[in-house]
Amino acid sequence: MKGVGPWSLGDGGVGARVPAGWRSWAQLAHRTAPHRTAPHRTAPHRTAELGPSEKAQSRPSMPGKRSRRASSSGRRRTRSRTARAELSFSVSLVERLLREGHYARRLGSSAPVFLAAVIQYLTAMVLELAGNEAQNSGRSRITPELVDMAIHNNALLSGFLGTTTISQVAPDWD
């Protein structure tokens, strides 16, 4: 039968019944949640009041568990997007640069987080390779020439950053 059931709107006339828990047909038409009150469950309560010594006692904390309570001020500290993503590169700075560069009309919320993570990964990889080059050549500092050498010796990075000038003095790789 067509038009029968709790989700059918019917004509809403005199003979139409509103499903239990719904206030009106308007809520049913807009598919809004019913305003039902949850059945009250009574938990067993202690009849005697707690004494001052019982109130002062706290449950012993489990080792290794942190308290879920906020600081003494009562407010939760907000964590930056950089801290939430556990990154070193600033997500807010990357987002600002993306917005000011006008690379796109719209910018997703996860785009600056992802881009900051990619930049951090590439930077860590280049610095690790340059540090290895410094150790191999017996130096204690990473210089621009060592960064250039590390990028040139890595196949993936040399393809990606092959046309980039890193140091002022270009070495002879040929």
Secondary structure, DSSP 4 states (H G I P E B T S, - for coil): -TT-STT-----STT--PPTT---HHHHHHTPPP-PPPPP-PPPPPSSPPPHHHHH--PPPPTTPPP----TTSPPPPPPHHHHTT-SS-HHHHHHHHHHHT--S---SSHHHHHHHHHHHHHHHHHHHHHHHHHHTT-SS--HHHHHHHHHHSHHHHHHSTT---SSS-----
